[in-house]
Amino acid sequence: MSDAHRPLEGLRVVDCATLFAGPVIATMMGDFGADVVKIEHPRGDGLRSMGWEKDGVSLWWALVARNKRSVTLKLSEPRGAEILKRLASEADVLIENFRPGTMERWGLGPEVLLELNPGLVMVRTTGFGQTGPYAALPGFGTLAESISGFAHINGWPDKPPALPPFALGDGIAALTGCAAAMFDLWWREHGGDGKGQVIDLSIYEPLFWLLGPQALVYDQLGVVQGRTGNRAPFTAPRNAYLTKDGRWLGLSGSAQSIAERVVRLCGREDLIDEPWFKDHKGRLEHVDELDEIIQGWVGERTTEEVLEAFAEYEGAIAPIYSIEDIVKDPQYLARETITRVPHPQLGSILMPNVITKMTETPGRIDHPGPSIGEHNEEIYLGELGLTQAELDDLKEAGVV
């Protein structure tokens, strides 16, 4: 384990959120040294019982709650709200994802917390944001993936819209929310006179932004982008092709030089002199022809033969991996994109490593997700100064 200082050491984050978008913001901060206090309901965070588990241990929890300290706290109870106020008063960042109005109903809204701690950065993550006609609706990534326009363009034109089988909207929102918190922390220290602010983060908006210039295209051209399978509506060739030995390979010819190398490799150098081949628009008009040529060439060769030939010609192609392929791939192994972490119950477990790589202040994984309330005494007795009798009373009342 590296002894290098991490860039967020000394930053205190209170993670009151559940499932993915909000908690992953805190996960990334914890990877880079922030002290993340994870607030769980006394019955346990919902992620502990979602998805895959082994020997009663949630594998999602082991990942998303890594590098966090767990305390249990019922925020809807007045005494629980008072304890959160004490935690928030000493925090730099607080992350929550309750429906709009919930924190206010508990006496924990921004007007209260920012008065207690004017420097607090409060990240409020919801499906649709704090304002607008949809604000009060339940907010899940699936809804964001639907309303953002993603599902409409994902899949094949003769098939139903395809929702992703993973937390795509939440993950993108988390990346965006982490960046927004860093923006705010910088502003707080450089021009903001030490003041924090509220970050109103919806799940659907970052995903909508990531889809590109659809609004511009519709506004200026009246074009509604539809589903095109593995093809891209703005460049060609771009598709998945099947090798002789039954492996799918993903190819992109979005750069002119790469497109030329691909057809040259496929024995059709004559196409390079065709006027239509000179730009994306022309190649898109001949996409069926290009796909037929490339698939014909790829389909006559094994995966190894195709990859070797493309490497020689500096073409852009890669095997479409499953996780079984990923854990053995030399690129993943060389960069430690996946890593092993000791777990107190499961032994050595494999999980995605810290992103991104930093030369002077790299992040690291200190431990997987903790057991429920593992740090109650450490934080409530050791840091907040509660007595053992007070903690026992809170436990008896179901507050912690």
C-alpha positions in Angstrom: 0.0 0.0 0.0 1.3 3.4 -1.0 2.2 5.9 1.8 1.8 8.9 -0.5 -0.5 11.6 0.6 -3.9 11.7 -1.1 -5.3 15.0 -2.4 -8.5 15.0 -0.2 -6.9 14.1 3.1 -8.4 16.3 5.8 -11.7 16.6 3.9 -14.7 15.4 5.9 -17.7 14.0 3.9 -21.0 12.9 5.4 -22.7 10.4 3.0 -26.5 10.3 3.8 -27.4 8.9 0.4 -28.5 5.4 -0.6 -28.0 3.1 -3.6 -25.7 4.5 -6.3 -25.6 8.1 -7.5 -25.0 9.9 -4.2 -22.9 7.2 -2.5 -20.6 6.8 -5.5 -19.7 10.5 -5.2 -18.5 9.8 -1.7 -16.8 6.6 -2.8 -14.6 8.5 -5.3 -13.8 11.1 -2.6 -12.9 8.4 -0.2 -10.6 6.8 -2.7 -8.6 10.0 -2.7 -8.3 10.4 1.0 -11.5 12.1 2.2 -12.8 10.8 5.6 -16.3 9.6 4.6 -18.8 9.0 7.3 -21.5 6.8 5.9 -24.9 7.3 7.5 -27.1 4.2 7.5 -30.6 3.6 8.7 -30.4 1.3 11.8 -31.9 -1.5 9.7 -29.1 -1.2 7.2 -28.6 0.5 3.9 -30.7 -0.8 1.0 -27.6 -1.6 -1.0 -26.7 -4.3 1.6 -29.6 -6.4 0.3 -29.5 -5.6 -3.4 -28.0 -7.9 -6.1 -25.3 -10.4 -5.7 -24.0 -11.7 -2.3 -21.8 -14.4 -0.9 -22.0 -15.8 2.6 -24.5 -13.1 3.4 -22.1 -10.3 2.3 -23.3 -7.9 -0.3 -20.8 -7.5 -3.1 -22.3 -4.2 -4.2 -21.8 -2.9 -0.7 -18.2 -4.1 -0.6 -17.5 -1.9 -3.6 -19.6 1.2 -3.1 -19.0 1.5 0.6 -15.2 1.0 0.4 -13.1 3.5 2.3 -16.1 4.7 4.4 -16.8 4.6 8.1 -20.3 3.3 8.9 -22.6 4.7 11.6 -26.3 4.0 12.0 -28.7 6.9 12.4 -32.4 7.4 12.0 -32.6 10.9 10.6 -36.4 11.1 10.9 -36.1 10.9 14.7 -35.5 14.3 16.3 -32.5 13.0 18.2 -31.1 11.5 15.1 -31.5 14.8 13.3 -29.6 16.6 16.1 -26.7 14.1 15.8 -26.6 14.7 12.0 -26.4 18.5 12.6 -23.4 17.9 14.8 -21.8 15.8 12.1 -22.6 18.3 9.4 -21.3 21.2 11.5 -17.8 19.7 11.2 -18.1 18.5 7.6 -16.9 19.9 4.3 -19.4 18.0 2.1 -22.8 16.4 2.9 -24.5 14.2 0.3 -28.1 13.3 0.4 -30.7 11.9 -2.1 -34.0 12.0 -0.4 -37.1 13.3 -2.2 -37.2 17.1 -2.3 -38.7 18.4 1.0 -37.7 15.4 3.1 -34.6 16.9 4.7 -36.6 20.1 5.3 -39.3 18.1 7.0 -36.7 16.6 9.3 -35.3 20.0 10.1 -32.2 19.3 8.1 -32.7 21.5 5.0 -30.0 23.8 3.6 -31.2 26.8 5.5 -30.5 24.9 8.8 -27.3 23.1 7.9 -25.7 26.1 6.1 -26.5 28.3 9.1 -24.7 25.8 11.4 -21.8 25.4 8.9 -21.6 28.2 6.3 -18.7 26.4 4.6 -20.7 23.2 3.9 -21.1 21.9 0.4 -24.4 20.2 0.2 -24.9 17.8 -2.7 -28.6 17.0 -3.3 -29.0 14.1 -5.7 -32.5 13.3 -7.0 -33.9 11.8 -10.2 -35.3 15.1 -11.5 -33.8 17.8 -9.4 -35.2 20.0 -6.7 -37.5 22.1 -9.0 -39.9 21.5 -11.8 -43.1 19.5 -12.1 -41.3 16.1 -11.8 -39.3 17.1 -8.7 -41.5 15.1 -6.2 -41.6 11.9 -8.3 -39.5 8.9 -7.2 -36.1 9.2 -8.8 -34.3 6.1 -10.1 -31.6 5.7 -12.8 -34.0 3.7 -14.9 -36.4 6.7 -15.1 -33.5 9.0 -16.0 -32.3 6.6 -18.7 -35.8 6.7 -20.1 -36.5 10.4 -19.9 -33.0 11.6 -20.9 -33.5 10.1 -24.4 -30.8 7.4 -23.9 -33.2 4.4 -24.1 -34.8 5.9 -27.3 -31.6 5.7 -29.2 -30.2 2.5 -27.6 -30.8 -0.8 -29.4 -32.0 -1.8 -32.9 -34.7 0.0 -34.9 -36.9 -3.1 -35.1 -36.5 -3.9 -31.4 -37.9 -2.2 -28.2 -35.8 0.6 -26.6 -33.0 -1.0 -24.6 -32.4 0.0 -21.0 -28.9 -0.6 -19.7 -28.5 -3.6 -17.3 -26.4 -1.6 -14.9 -26.6 1.8 -13.1 -25.6 4.0 -16.1 -27.5 7.1 -15.1 -26.4 6.9 -11.5 -22.8 6.4 -12.4 -22.7 9.4 -14.8 -24.5 11.5 -12.2 -21.9 10.4 -9.6 -19.0 11.5 -11.8 -20.7 14.8 -12.5 -21.6 15.3 -8.8 -18.1 14.6 -7.7 -16.7 17.2 -10.2 -19.4 19.7 -9.0 -18.4 19.3 -5.4 -14.8 19.9 -6.4 -15.8 23.0 -8.3 -17.6 24.2 -5.2 -14.7 23.4 -2.8 -12.4 25.4 -5.1 -14.8 28.3 -5.2 -15.2 28.2 -1.4 -11.4 28.6 -0.9 -10.8 31.0 -3.9 -13.3 33.8 -4.1 -16.2 32.4 -2.2 -15.1 33.8 1.2 -15.3 30.3 2.8 -18.9 29.8 1.9 -20.4 26.6 0.7 -23.5 26.2 -1.3 -26.1 23.7 -2.5 -25.5 21.5 -5.6 -28.8 20.5 -7.1 -27.9 17.4 -9.1 -30.5 15.5 -11.1 -29.7 12.1 -12.5 -31.3 12.7 -15.9 -29.5 15.9 -16.8 -25.9 14.7 -17.0 -27.0 11.7 -19.1 -28.9 13.9 -21.4 -25.8 16.1 -21.8 -23.7 13.1 -22.6 -25.9 12.2 -25.5 -24.4 15.0 -27.6 -25.9 17.6 -29.9 -29.4 15.9 -30.2 -31.2 19.2 -29.2 -29.1 21.1 -31.8 -29.8 18.5 -34.5 -33.5 18.6 -33.8 -33.7 22.3 -33.6 -31.7 23.1 -36.7 -32.5 20.0 -38.9 -35.7 18.6 -37.5 -34.0 15.2 -37.1 -35.1 12.9 -34.3 -32.2 10.4 -33.7 -33.4 6.8 -33.6 -32.0 3.4 -32.8 -29.2 2.3 -35.1 -27.8 -0.8 -33.3 -24.0 -0.9 -33.3 -23.8 1.7 -36.1 -23.3 5.3 -35.3 -25.5 7.9 -37.0 -22.6 10.3 -37.5 -19.7 8.2 -38.9 -18.9 5.0 -40.7 -17.6 2.3 -40.6 -18.5 1.6 -37.0 -20.0 -1.8 -36.0 -19.4 -5.1 -34.4 -18.1 -7.9 -36.7 -18.0 -11.6 -36.1 -14.8 -13.6 -36.7 -14.4 -17.1 -38.1 -14.0 -18.6 -34.6 -17.1 -16.8 -33.2 -15.7 -13.8 -31.4 -17.3 -10.3 -31.8 -15.0 -7.4 -32.4 -15.8 -3.7 -32.1 -14.4 -1.4 -34.9 -14.3 2.3 -35.3 -13.3 4.1 -38.5 -14.3 7.6 -37.4 -10.9 9.1 -38.3 -10.3 9.4 -42.1 -6.9 7.8 -41.8 -8.3 4.8 -39.9 -11.1 4.3 -42.4 -8.6 4.2 -45.2 -6.4 1.7 -43.4 -9.5 -0.5 -42.8 -10.5 -0.7 -46.4 -6.9 -1.1 -47.5 -6.6 -4.0 -45.1 -9.7 -5.6 -46.5 -8.3 -5.5 -50.0 -10.5 -2.6 -51.2 -8.0 0.2 -51.6 -9.9 1.3 -54.6 -12.6 2.8 -52.4 -10.2 5.4 -51.1 -10.4 7.2 -54.4 -14.2 7.3 -54.4 -15.5 10.8 -53.8 -18.0 9.5 -51.3 -15.3 8.0 -49.2 -13.7 11.4 -48.4 -16.0 12.3 -45.5 -18.4 10.9 -42.9 -21.5 11.8 -44.8 -20.4 10.0 -47.9 -19.4 6.9 -46.0 -22.7 6.9 -44.1 -24.5 6.8 -47.4 -22.5 3.6 -48.3 -22.6 2.1 -44.8 -24.2 -1.2 -46.0 -21.5 -1.7 -48.6 -18.7 -1.0 -46.1 -20.2 -3.3 -43.5 -20.5 -6.1 -46.1 -16.9 -5.7 -47.1 -15.5 -5.6 -43.5 -17.7 -8.4 -42.3 -16.7 -10.6 -45.3 -13.0 -10.0 -44.5 -13.3 -10.5 -40.8 -15.6 -13.5 -41.1 -13.0 -15.4 -43.1 -10.3 -15.1 -40.3 -9.8 -16.0 -36.7 -9.8 -13.5 -33.9 -6.0 -13.7 -33.6 -5.5 -13.2 -37.4 -7.8 -10.2 -37.4 -6.2 -8.5 -34.4 -2.7 -9.1 -35.7 -3.5 -7.7 -39.1 -5.2 -4.6 -37.6 -2.2 -4.1 -35.3 0.1 -4.2 -38.3 -2.0 -1.7 -40.2 -2.7 0.4 -37.2 -6.4 0.0 -37.5 -8.9 0.5 -34.6 -10.5 -2.7 -33.4 -10.9 -4.5 -30.1 -12.5 -7.7 -28.9 -15.9 -7.3 -27.1 -15.1 -8.6 -23.7 -17.0 -10.2 -20.9 -15.8 -9.9 -17.4 -14.2 -13.3 -17.8 -12.0 -11.8 -20.5 -11.3 -8.6 -18.6 -9.8 -10.3 -15.5 -7.2 -12.0 -17.6 -6.4 -9.2 -20.1 -2.8 -7.9 -20.0 -3.8 -4.3 -20.4 -6.1 -4.4 -17.3 -3.4 -6.3 -15.4 -0.5 -4.0 -16.3 -2.4 -0.9 -15.3 -4.1 -2.5 -12.3 -7.5 -1.4 -13.5 -8.8 -4.2 -11.3 -7.2 -5.0 -8.0 -7.5 -7.4 -5.1 -8.6 -6.1 -1.7 -8.6 -8.1 1.6 -12.1 -8.7 3.1 -12.6 -9.8 6.7 -15.2 -12.4 5.7 -14.5 -13.2 2.0 -10.8 -13.2 2.0 -9.2 -11.6 -1.1 -11.8 -10.0 -3.4 -11.5 -8.5 -6.8 -12.9 -5.0 -7.6 -12.4 -2.0 -9.9 -9.5 0.0 -8.8 -9.4 3.8 -8.2 -9.9 6.1 -11.1 -8.1 8.1 -12.3 -4.3 7.6 -12.0 -2.4 10.5 -10.5 1.4 10.6 -10.4 2.0 12.5 -7.2 -1.1 11.9 -5.1 -2.6 8.5 -6.2 -5.8 7.2 -4.6 -6.0 3.8 -3.0 -8.5 1.4 -1.5 -7.9 1.0 2.3 -10.8 -1.4 3.0 -14.0 -2.7 1.5 -17.5 -1.7 2.7 -17.7 -1.9 6.5 -20.1 -3.9 8.6 -23.3 -2.0 9.7 -22.6 0.5 12.4 -19.0 -0.6 12.6 -17.8 2.8 13.6 -20.6 3.9 15.9 -18.5 4.0 19.0 -15.5 5.4 17.2 -17.5 8.4 16.0 -20.3 8.8 18.5 -18.1 8.3 21.6 -14.7 9.2 20.4 -15.5 12.2 18.1 -18.9 13.6 19.2 -18.3 13.0 22.9 -21.4 11.0 23.7 -21.3 8.9 26.8 -21.8 5.1 26.6 -25.1 5.5 28.5 -26.3 8.0 25.9 -25.3 5.7 23.0 -27.0 2.8 24.7 -30.2 4.8 25.1 -30.1 5.8 21.4 -29.8 2.2 20.5 -32.7 1.2 22.7 -34.8 3.9 21.1 -33.9 2.7 17.6 -32.2 6.0 16.7 -28.9 4.3 16.0 
